[in-house]
Structure formats: C-alpha cells, structure tokens
Amino acid sequence: MSLTETNDARNECRANDEHELEMLPQWAFEIIRPGLRTISSALWRMKFRGTENIPRAGGLVIAANHQTYIDPFWLSIPVKRPIRYLAWSEAFKWPVAGKMMGFLGAWPLQIERGDPTAIRRSLEWLRSGGAIVIFPEGARGNPDGTMLRFKTGAARIALEADVPILPVTIQGAHRVWSKSHRTPRFADVKISYHKPYKLTLQNGEDTRQAARRETNRLAEIISSAL
C-alpha cells in the first residue's frame, strides 16, 4: 500500500469514527419513534404493511427500493431494534442531511468503487446480530416510481454474513420527493415489509453468480408491491 493510500485509509477511519460518535443512543430513537410516526401519518397518510415480518433479533439485511431522501426515516419507524445504514459517502458532506445520517447511525459507502472498509464493518455488525439497511439501487429511483437496476451488494453481504434478507417496498414516495421535485410534497405513502428469507448458493454457482440471481429475485419481490 502506498503512502497516499495509507493516508486515505486513515482519513476514512477517522471519518467513520466521527460518524460513530454522532449516532444517537437507542433510547433516543425510542423516544423519537412515536413522534415520527405521528408526523408521517399526518403529512403523508403513512401506512405500514407486514410489520409482523420484521425479525426482532439476529443478523438481518433490510433491502428496499429508494424513492426519497426520507426513506431511511420512514422505513425505520416500525423496526424496533438497532439499525445501521449504508449511505453514499458524498451525502455526508451535505450540511443538514449529512449530520442527520450520522445521528441515524449511517456508515459512508463509496458507491463508485469497491469499499472494503464499509463491507467489513457491515459483516461484523451482521455477524454480531445487528440489522443493516441497504438501498440496492444505489440512488433514488425514477421520477415515475419505477426502480433502477439493482446492484448486487445487498445480496453479496447477506450471502457472506449468512443472514436473511428482508425485502421492503416503498410505494408512493416518488410523489413526495422524486428527482424531479426540489422540495417535499404531500402524497400517500405505503411501506410493505415482505417475509424475510435466506439466500443460498446453488450447485455449481460461485458467490458472484448467486448474488446476481438473488438480486433479481429481490428486485422481483420488491417491485411486486409497487
């Protein structure tokens, strides 16, 4: 490793440590949760379906389509357990949203290239029984609510950590704050939590092949409730 790469790695670790320190404690989330649910119900007539499918314990990858910047907040309302989020690293530079993601417990992810630091931390968290949220599209979907092609990261992490994946469909949020909207609007939003399932390697498959097949399966499940 070159001196430049070493310095970059150290800087990334320091940035991660800063996000770690900024995270709100779990009891604070529990205090905030009822108010967030009330506000979301009042402004966007938020409805949650299939919340009984959310595992209360054990390693878990939560994978959802991505329609607005508010998705992580909405998605987390009925998930009553500590959660981590993988979020675009550049977003942490935004004055308000970056701080909020740190408070939520998000970890920066370099989407444009491989990010071994984020992957390693995610695997450690999952193997210790934690839950992590990933948006496989890597960015907000199309303005009409249709999804972008899923990246394989969520499936690969679930396979490597040997934990189930919980598909989540966010419906109607594109009318609230899509790429074509500069500010949020009012619209009905529904979030559906599908049954979690374990990903498997089939005979003759390597991890990359299995991840692509399972990613297609994940996309089909999530799109079925759009």
N, C-alpha and C positions, 0 to 999 in steps of 0.2 A: 504494500500500500504506500502511495506517495505521501509526501508531507501535506500537500493540498488536500488529498482525500482524508488523511488523518484529522486535519483541522476541521474539514466539513463534517466528519462523523462526530467530533467533539461538540461542534456547534449544534448539531442536530440533537445530541443527547441533552445539552443544556436547555434547548428549546422544549424538549419533551418534559424535562424536569419542571420547567416553569408551568407547563400546562397541568402537570400533576399537582402542583401546589395550589393552583387556582380552582381545582374541582371542588364543588360544594359537597359537604358530607351527606350521607344518605338520609339522615333525619331531616335535613333541609329540603330534600326532594319530596319527602312525605308530607311536609307542611305545604309546599308549593302545589303539589299534585291536585288537590280538590279545587283550588282557585283556577288553575289552568284548565281543568275540565269544565268548570262553570263558564269561564270566559269563552272557551272554544264552542261550547254548546249554544251560548247566546249569540255569538257572532257568525258562526258557520253551521249551526244546527248539526254539530258533530255527532255521528253515530258510530258505535263500535260493534262489530260482529265477530263472534267466535273467540271471545276473550278467554273462554274456558280452555282453549287450546294452548295457552301460554304456559309453559313449564315454570314452576316456581323455583326450581333448583337445578343444578347441573350445567355443564358447559353447553352453550347454545349460540348458534349463529342466527341472527334475525336479519332476513334479507327482504327488502321492499323496493318497489318502484319509486321513482323520485320525481315529484311534480313541483314542489315549492321549497323555499328555504325554511319553512316552518315544519316540514315533515318530521324531523327528529323529535321536536317537542310534542307534536300530536301523537306520533307513534308510541312514545314512551308513557303516555298517561296511564294506561292500564297495566303496564309492565312493572309490577311491584317488586323489583329486585335491582341490585346494582348493575348498571349497563355502561359499556364503553362504546364509542363510535369511531369509525374510521372516516375521516373527512379530508377533503382536498387541502393540501398543505398551504396553498396560496390564500385560502379563505381565512387563515389565522392572522393574516396581515390586515384584515378589514377592521376598522376601529371598534364597531359595536358587535357585529356578528362574530368576529374572532374571539372576543372576550367571552361571549355567551357560549360558544362551543367549548372553550376551556372550562367554564363553570359546569357544563354538562358532562365533562369527562371525555371529550373527544381527543383522539390521537391524530396527528398530522400524517397524511399519506401522500407520497409522491406518485401521482396518477400517471405522469408522462413516462416514468421509468420504474424499474423494479425498486422496491423499498424494503430491504431485508430487516431494517430496524422495526418498522411498523408490523411486519408479518411476525417477527419473533415475539414481540410484545403481545400480539393478539393470540398467538398459540399458547404462550404462558398463561395468559388470562383465562382462556378457554379450558385449558387442562387443569386449572385450579378451581373450575366450576363456575366461571363467570359467563356473562352474556355479552355479545358484541353485535352492534348494528352495522350493516354494510348495505350501501345502495349500489347494486351491480351495474347500473347504467353509467356510473361514474360522474354524472351530471344530471341536471334537470331534463326530463323527457320533452317530447314535442309539445308545442302550444295547444294542440288538439287533444292532449291526454294520452296519446299513444306512446309506447315505450321505445327507447333507443335499444340497440343491440346490447345484450348483457355481456359484461366481461366475466371471466371465469374465476376471479379472485375469491368470491364468497364460497363457491363450491370447493376450490382447492384448499382453502383454510379449513372448511368443515371436514373434508376428507383427511387432511393431515392431522388435525386435532382429534379425529374420530368422535365428533359430536353431531347431534342432529341439527337440522336447519329448519327454521320457522318462516315460511313464506308469508308476506304481508302485502295486501293490495290497498293502495291509497287511491280512492276514486273521487273525482270531482274537484280535487285541489288545483288542477290546472286552470280552473275558472277563478281561483282566488289569486294566484300569483305565478303565472307561467312566464316563460322567457319574453313574451310579448307585452307583459304588464310591468310598469315601472314601480307600482305600489300595490299592496294587497287590496283585494276586493271582497265583497260578501257573496258567498255561494255555499250550497250544501256540500258537505264532505262526509264520506263514509270510509272507515278503515276496517278491513276484514283480515282476521288472523286465521290462517289455514292450519290444518293439522301438521305438526312437526314430523319429520321423517329422517331416517339415517341414510346417508349416501353410501354407495357400495362400489367396489371395483368388480367388473365382470371379467370372466375368463379371457385372458389374452390382452387386457387393457393395461396401459400404464396410467399414472396419475393424471397426465395432461389429457388423454383421451376420455377418461372418466369424468374429469372436470367439465369438459365441453359438453358431453352427453347430459350430465346432471344439470348444467347451466341451462340447457334447452328445456329440460323438464321443469326447472324452477321458473323460467320465463312463462311457460305454458300455464302453470298453476296460478301465478300472479295475474297474468292477463285474463284469465277466465272470469275474474270478478270485476273487470273494468267496465 
